[in-house]
Amino acid sequence: MTNRLLIKRRILPNGIRLIQFPRSQNMTSQLSVVVEYGSKSDPEKNAGLAHFLEHMLPGGSRERIKLCRSIEQNGGYVNFFTDYECTIGITDVLPEKISKASTILLKLFFDSGFEEKNFDLERKIISNEIAESSDDPHIEIDNMLRKNLYKNHPIRHPILGYHKTVSQLSIDEMKETHRTQYIPQNTILILTGKFSNKDVESIIQDFGEVNKTQTELKKYKYIEKGKPRKELVRTKTGITQTYLSIGSRTVSGKHTDVPAMEIFSTIIGNGASSRLFRELREKRALTYEIQSSNCNGSDFGFFSICCAIKPNKLKTTTDLILKEITKIKTKNISDDELLKGKNMLIGDLFRGIYNPLTLHAELATMEILFGHKYALKKYLERIQLVSVDELIEVANKYLGDSNLSQAVLTPEEMDDKCAS
């Protein structure tokens, strides 16, 4: 299967990296621009600036709005989003429209024209977005766990920022950030789907005209020391379930332990055959859904298990989750279960690859972490090599009692003893 990953990589003279993944059987073409500037690049006082700037790319002027609408008028799709590590703008269009889409993305990302009126409007829109995310207990419990795990790293802050920080940002700060971060040597182009060599040359010509700047990029690497906060409990009005998240800090996406941690996450909490699904849902009916995840970036990593339960079942659920973690740490995993975990993980990755909208995020991550065209292929091969002993080893390394942290979000009227 990995032989089908015919990924090409080249660096343009101005420093822009171009990733090509041709899929001739596709009916559309996809092009994305990735800037290696995400929420973790913002200091606490400017939390949310990267996300604010992402909003301004398609909405920061009348001309920008017009350009985005022209993509939709021609049957295309365009979307922008911010992550911890980067900002991405992606368009999916008919193959004969890819050159036009390239010209539009070029203008949206590298033109410096932003209007004050639109800046004020986007601030209000983002304020609504922050309020909406605050209403979502799944988002809030995730934020709580990250604050438990990280005392210094900027990923402890929400990607959207806070009402206070967003309200204090100025258009001049945003323009200066755009000037220093949205530069060729900080940019990745990803082209997938159905396209021709002529399309590639047209895109290279468009983006090759962006002048390389003399700006010296500062890439901060944060090292988190000390043990995480053991527990954080908050109450929230308007919810009837208690939301629980248990997790730990792990390692960066470049570390060799990541594939084993991904398989561990799959075995314990992903899918209807996972250990926690069978124990908590099928056997005891404690929760509707339980999900584990392993998130890794260039200088951070964390594992988490999340579910929603009745308030009076908090202690029972917590004990059962910790018991299942201990089982994997102390007892052998069968070869069949290990193989199932590998197959599920690889299947999920291939489904993501065949989805044009998730593919670009995956390719961007591999480029940011490893910077070579064989990164995804080698990662898939590394998954196949993980042994039972290695899986047990990483579970013990990162999921010891002193490394685990717990976040609890519970209804306001919950009896205090339920959180004990």
C-alpha positions as CSV (number, residue, x, y, z in Angstrom):
1,M,0.0,0.0,0.0
2,T,2.8,2.5,0.8
3,N,4.1,2.1,-2.8
4,R,1.0,4.1,-3.8
5,L,2.2,7.2,-1.9
6,L,3.9,8.8,-4.9
7,I,4.6,12.1,-3.2
8,K,6.9,14.6,-4.9
9,R,8.7,17.4,-3.1
10,R,10.6,20.4,-4.4
11,I,11.8,23.7,-3.0
12,L,11.3,26.8,-5.2
13,P,14.1,29.4,-5.5
14,N,12.4,31.7,-3.0
15,G,12.1,29.0,-0.4
16,I,8.5,27.9,-0.8
17,R,8.1,24.1,-0.5
18,L,5.9,22.4,-3.0
19,I,4.4,19.0,-2.2
20,Q,2.6,17.1,-5.0
21,F,0.4,14.1,-4.6
22,P,-1.2,13.3,-8.0
23,R,-4.5,11.3,-7.9
24,S,-5.5,11.0,-11.6
25,Q,-8.7,9.1,-10.7
26,N,-10.0,12.1,-8.8
27,M,-12.6,14.4,-10.3
28,T,-11.3,17.6,-8.7
29,S,-8.0,19.3,-7.8
30,Q,-7.0,20.6,-4.4
31,L,-4.4,23.3,-3.6
32,S,-3.6,24.5,-0.1
33,V,-1.2,27.1,1.2
34,V,0.3,26.3,4.6
35,V,2.1,28.9,6.7
36,E,4.1,27.6,9.6
37,Y,2.6,30.0,12.0
38,G,-0.1,28.7,14.4
39,S,-1.5,29.4,17.8
40,K,1.6,28.1,19.7
41,S,3.6,30.9,18.1
42,D,1.6,33.6,20.0
43,P,2.7,34.8,23.5
44,E,-0.1,34.7,26.1
45,K,-0.8,38.4,25.8
46,N,-1.6,37.9,22.1
47,A,-3.4,34.5,22.4
48,G,-5.7,34.2,19.4
49,L,-3.7,36.4,17.0
50,A,-2.8,33.6,14.6
51,H,-6.5,32.6,14.4
52,F,-7.5,36.3,14.0
53,L,-5.2,36.7,11.1
54,E,-6.6,33.5,9.5
55,H,-10.0,35.1,9.6
56,M,-8.6,38.2,7.9
57,L,-7.2,36.2,4.9
58,P,-10.7,35.6,3.4
59,G,-12.6,38.4,5.2
60,G,-10.2,41.2,5.7
61,S,-11.3,43.4,2.9
62,R,-14.1,43.7,0.2
63,E,-11.6,42.4,-2.4
64,R,-10.7,39.4,-0.3
65,I,-14.4,38.5,0.2
66,K,-15.0,38.9,-3.5
67,L,-12.1,36.6,-4.4
68,C,-13.4,33.8,-2.1
69,R,-16.8,34.1,-3.5
70,S,-15.5,33.8,-7.0
71,I,-14.2,30.3,-6.1
72,E,-17.6,29.2,-5.0
73,Q,-19.2,30.8,-8.1
74,N,-17.1,28.5,-10.2
75,G,-18.2,25.4,-8.4
76,G,-15.2,25.3,-5.9
77,Y,-14.8,25.0,-2.2
78,V,-12.5,27.1,0.0
79,N,-11.8,26.8,3.7
80,F,-9.3,28.2,6.2
81,F,-8.3,27.0,9.6
82,T,-5.7,27.5,12.3
83,D,-3.9,24.7,14.3
84,Y,-1.2,24.8,16.9
85,E,1.6,24.6,14.4
86,C,0.2,26.3,11.2
87,T,-2.5,28.2,9.3
88,I,-4.0,26.5,6.3
89,G,-6.1,27.7,3.4
90,I,-7.4,25.0,1.0
91,T,-9.5,25.1,-2.1
92,D,-11.0,22.1,-4.0
93,V,-12.0,23.0,-7.6
94,L,-12.6,21.5,-11.0
95,P,-9.3,20.6,-12.6
96,E,-9.6,23.3,-15.3
97,K,-10.0,25.9,-12.5
98,I,-6.8,25.1,-10.5
99,S,-4.7,27.8,-12.1
100,K,-7.3,30.4,-11.2
101,A,-7.6,29.1,-7.7
102,S,-3.8,29.3,-7.4
103,T,-3.9,33.0,-8.3
104,I,-6.6,33.7,-5.7
105,L,-4.8,31.9,-2.9
106,L,-1.6,33.8,-3.8
107,K,-3.4,37.1,-3.3
108,L,-5.2,36.0,-0.2
109,F,-2.1,34.9,1.6
110,F,0.5,37.4,0.4
111,D,-1.3,40.6,-0.3
112,S,-1.0,43.0,2.6
113,G,-4.2,44.9,2.1
114,F,-6.5,44.7,5.2
115,E,-9.3,47.1,6.0
116,E,-10.0,48.5,9.5
117,K,-13.8,48.1,9.1
118,N,-13.4,44.4,8.3
119,F,-10.9,44.0,11.2
120,D,-13.6,45.3,13.6
121,L,-16.2,43.0,12.1
122,E,-14.0,39.9,12.3
123,R,-13.3,40.7,16.0
124,K,-17.0,40.5,16.7
125,I,-17.3,37.3,14.7
126,I,-14.4,35.8,16.7
127,S,-16.0,36.9,19.9
128,N,-19.1,34.9,19.0
129,E,-16.9,31.9,18.0
130,I,-15.2,32.0,21.4
131,A,-18.6,32.2,23.2
132,E,-19.9,29.3,21.2
133,S,-16.8,27.2,22.0
134,S,-17.2,28.0,25.7
135,D,-20.7,26.5,25.5
136,D,-19.3,23.2,24.3
137,P,-18.3,21.0,27.2
138,H,-16.1,18.8,24.9
139,I,-14.0,21.8,24.0
140,E,-13.9,23.1,27.5
141,I,-12.7,19.8,29.0
142,D,-10.0,19.6,26.4
143,N,-8.8,23.1,27.3
144,M,-8.8,22.1,31.0
145,L,-6.7,19.1,30.5
146,R,-4.1,21.0,28.4
147,K,-3.9,23.6,31.2
148,N,-3.3,20.8,33.7
149,L,-0.5,19.2,31.5
150,Y,1.3,22.4,30.5
151,K,2.3,25.3,32.7
152,N,4.4,27.1,30.2
153,H,3.8,25.8,26.6
154,P,1.5,28.0,24.6
155,I,-0.7,25.1,23.6
156,R,-2.2,25.5,27.1
157,H,-4.1,28.4,25.5
158,P,-7.1,27.9,23.2
159,I,-6.4,28.3,19.5
160,L,-9.2,30.9,19.4
161,G,-7.6,33.0,22.2
162,Y,-9.6,34.6,25.0
163,H,-12.2,37.4,24.9
164,K,-9.7,39.7,26.7
165,T,-6.7,39.0,24.4
166,V,-8.7,39.2,21.2
167,S,-10.4,42.5,22.3
168,Q,-7.0,44.1,22.8
169,L,-5.4,43.1,19.5
170,S,-4.8,45.9,17.0
171,I,-4.8,45.9,13.2
172,D,-1.2,47.2,13.3
173,E,-0.1,44.1,15.4
174,M,-1.9,41.9,12.9
175,K,-0.3,43.6,9.9
176,E,3.2,43.3,11.4
177,T,2.7,39.6,12.1
178,H,1.5,39.1,8.6
179,R,4.6,40.8,7.3
180,T,7.0,38.7,9.4
181,Q,5.3,35.3,9.3
182,Y,3.7,35.1,5.9
183,I,6.9,34.8,3.9
184,P,8.1,32.2,1.3
185,Q,10.6,30.4,3.6
186,N,7.7,29.8,6.0
187,T,5.3,28.5,3.4
188,I,4.3,25.1,2.1
189,L,2.2,24.5,-1.1
190,I,0.3,21.2,-1.3
191,L,-1.2,20.1,-4.6
192,T,-3.3,16.9,-4.8
193,G,-5.9,15.3,-6.9
194,K,-6.2,15.6,-10.7
195,F,-3.7,18.0,-12.3
196,S,-1.3,18.3,-15.2
197,N,2.4,19.3,-15.5
198,K,1.1,22.5,-17.1
199,D,-0.9,23.2,-13.9
200,V,2.2,22.6,-11.8
201,E,4.3,25.0,-13.8
202,S,1.5,27.7,-13.6
203,I,1.4,27.4,-9.8
204,I,5.2,27.5,-9.6
205,Q,5.2,30.7,-11.7
206,D,2.5,32.3,-9.5
207,F,4.1,31.6,-6.2
208,G,7.7,31.8,-7.5
209,E,7.1,35.6,-7.9
210,V,6.8,36.1,-4.2
211,N,10.0,37.8,-3.1
212,K,12.1,36.0,-0.4
213,T,12.5,38.3,2.5
214,Q,15.5,38.8,4.7
215,T,13.4,38.3,7.8
216,E,15.0,36.0,10.3
217,L,12.4,33.5,11.5
218,K,12.4,32.8,15.2
219,K,11.2,29.3,15.9
220,Y,10.8,28.8,19.6
221,K,11.0,25.3,21.1
222,Y,9.4,25.0,24.5
223,I,10.5,22.4,27.1
224,E,7.9,21.6,29.7
225,K,9.5,20.5,33.0
226,G,8.0,19.2,36.2
227,K,4.9,17.1,36.9
228,P,1.5,18.1,35.6
229,R,-1.3,19.3,37.9
230,K,-3.0,16.2,39.3
231,E,-6.6,17.3,39.0
232,L,-8.8,20.2,38.0
233,V,-12.6,20.2,38.8
234,R,-15.0,22.9,37.5
235,T,-18.7,23.3,37.5
236,K,-20.8,24.4,34.6
237,T,-24.4,25.5,34.3
238,G,-26.6,24.0,31.5
239,I,-25.1,20.5,31.4
240,T,-26.5,17.3,33.0
241,Q,-23.5,15.0,32.4
242,T,-20.1,15.1,34.0
243,Y,-17.3,15.3,31.4
244,L,-14.1,13.5,32.3
245,S,-10.7,13.7,30.6
246,I,-7.6,11.8,31.8
247,G,-4.3,12.3,30.1
248,S,-0.5,12.8,30.2
249,R,2.3,14.6,28.5
250,T,4.1,12.4,25.9
251,V,6.6,13.4,23.2
252,S,7.0,15.4,20.1
253,G,5.8,14.0,16.7
254,K,9.4,13.4,15.7
255,H,10.0,10.9,18.5
256,T,10.3,7.2,17.7
257,D,7.8,6.3,20.5
258,V,4.9,8.0,18.6
259,P,3.8,5.0,16.5
260,A,3.6,2.8,19.6
261,M,1.6,5.5,21.5
262,E,-0.8,5.7,18.6
263,I,-1.4,2.0,18.6
264,F,-1.8,2.1,22.4
265,S,-4.5,4.8,22.0
266,T,-6.2,2.7,19.3
267,I,-6.3,-0.4,21.4
268,I,-7.5,1.2,24.6
269,G,-10.1,3.7,23.3
270,N,-10.7,3.9,19.6
271,G,-13.6,2.0,18.0
272,A,-16.3,-0.4,19.2
273,S,-13.7,-3.2,19.9
274,S,-11.5,-1.0,22.1
275,R,-11.0,-2.1,25.7
276,L,-12.7,1.0,27.2
277,F,-15.7,0.8,24.8
278,R,-16.3,-2.8,25.8
279,E,-15.8,-2.2,29.5
280,L,-17.6,1.2,30.0
281,R,-20.3,1.0,27.3
282,E,-21.1,-2.6,26.4
283,K,-20.6,-4.1,29.9
284,R,-21.6,-1.4,32.3
285,A,-23.5,1.2,30.2
286,L,-21.6,4.1,31.9
287,T,-21.2,6.2,28.8
288,Y,-22.4,6.7,25.3
289,E,-19.0,7.4,23.8
290,I,-15.4,7.1,25.0
291,Q,-12.5,8.3,22.9
292,S,-8.8,8.3,23.3
293,S,-6.3,10.4,21.3
294,N,-2.6,11.1,20.9
295,C,-1.8,14.6,19.8
296,N,1.8,15.4,18.8
297,G,3.5,18.5,17.4
298,S,7.1,19.7,16.8
299,D,7.8,20.3,20.5
300,F,4.9,18.8,22.4
301,G,2.7,15.7,22.7
302,F,-0.1,14.6,24.9
303,F,-2.4,11.6,25.3
304,S,-6.0,11.8,26.5
305,I,-9.1,9.7,27.2
306,C,-12.5,11.5,27.3
307,C,-16.1,10.6,28.1
308,A,-19.3,11.9,29.5
309,I,-21.0,10.1,32.4
310,K,-23.6,10.6,35.1
311,P,-22.2,12.7,38.0
312,N,-22.6,9.9,40.5
313,K,-20.5,7.5,38.3
314,L,-17.4,9.7,38.2
315,K,-15.3,7.7,40.7
316,T,-16.4,4.3,39.2
317,T,-15.5,5.4,35.7
318,T,-12.2,6.9,36.7
319,D,-11.2,3.7,38.5
320,L,-12.1,1.6,35.5
321,I,-10.1,3.7,33.1
322,L,-7.0,3.6,35.3
323,K,-7.5,-0.1,35.7
324,E,-7.5,-0.7,31.9
325,I,-4.4,1.5,31.6
326,T,-2.7,-0.6,34.3
327,K,-3.6,-3.9,32.5
328,I,-1.8,-2.9,29.4
329,K,1.2,-1.7,31.4
330,T,1.5,-5.0,33.4
331,K,0.0,-7.7,31.2
332,N,1.0,-9.0,27.8
333,I,-1.1,-7.9,24.8
334,S,-2.0,-10.7,22.4
335,D,-0.5,-10.6,18.9
336,D,-4.0,-10.5,17.5
337,E,-4.9,-7.4,19.5
338,L,-1.7,-5.7,18.4
339,L,-2.4,-6.6,14.8
340,K,-5.9,-5.3,15.1
341,G,-4.6,-2.0,16.5
342,K,-2.1,-1.6,13.7
343,N,-4.7,-2.4,11.1
344,M,-7.2,0.1,12.6
345,L,-4.6,2.8,12.7
346,I,-3.3,2.3,9.2
347,G,-6.9,2.1,7.9
348,D,-7.7,5.4,9.6
349,L,-4.6,7.0,8.0
350,F,-5.6,5.7,4.5
351,R,-9.1,6.9,4.9
352,G,-7.7,10.3,5.8
353,I,-5.4,10.2,2.8
354,Y,-8.4,9.5,0.5
355,N,-10.3,12.4,1.9
356,P,-9.0,15.4,0.1
357,L,-9.7,17.8,3.0
358,T,-8.0,15.8,5.7
359,L,-5.1,14.7,3.4
360,H,-3.7,18.2,3.3
361,A,-3.5,18.5,7.1
362,E,-1.7,15.2,7.2
363,L,0.8,16.1,4.5
364,A,1.4,19.5,6.2
365,T,2.1,17.8,9.5
366,M,4.6,15.4,7.9
367,E,6.4,18.3,6.1
368,I,6.6,20.4,9.3
369,L,7.9,17.5,11.4
370,F,10.2,15.7,9.0
371,G,10.7,17.8,5.8
372,H,11.1,15.0,3.3
373,K,8.8,13.3,0.7
374,Y,9.1,9.8,2.3
375,A,7.9,10.9,5.8
376,L,4.4,9.5,5.5
377,K,5.6,6.3,3.9
378,K,8.2,5.8,6.6
379,Y,5.7,6.5,9.4
380,L,3.3,3.8,8.0
381,E,6.2,1.4,7.8
382,R,7.3,2.2,11.4
383,I,3.8,1.3,12.6
384,Q,4.2,-2.2,11.2
385,L,7.4,-2.7,13.2
386,V,5.9,-1.9,16.7
387,S,6.2,-5.0,19.0
388,V,4.2,-6.0,22.1
389,D,7.2,-5.3,24.3
390,E,7.6,-1.8,22.8
391,L,3.9,-1.0,23.4
392,I,4.1,-2.0,27.0
393,E,7.3,0.0,27.4
394,V,5.8,3.3,26.2
395,A,2.7,2.7,28.3
396,N,4.9,2.5,31.4
397,K,7.1,5.4,30.3
398,Y,4.3,7.9,29.8
399,L,1.3,6.7,31.8
400,G,2.7,6.3,35.3
401,D,0.6,7.5,38.1
402,S,2.7,10.6,38.7
403,N,2.4,11.6,35.0
404,L,-1.4,11.3,34.8
405,S,-3.7,14.2,35.1
406,Q,-7.5,14.5,35.4
407,A,-9.9,17.2,34.4
408,V,-13.6,17.1,35.4
409,L,-16.4,19.4,34.2
410,T,-19.6,18.7,36.1
411,P,-23.1,20.2,36.5
412,E,-23.2,23.1,39.0
413,E,-25.6,21.4,41.3
414,M,-23.4,18.3,41.6
415,D,-22.8,17.1,45.2
416,D,-19.1,17.7,46.1
417,K,-18.6,14.1,47.2
418,C,-19.2,13.0,43.6
419,A,-15.9,14.6,42.5
420,S,-13.9,12.7,45.1
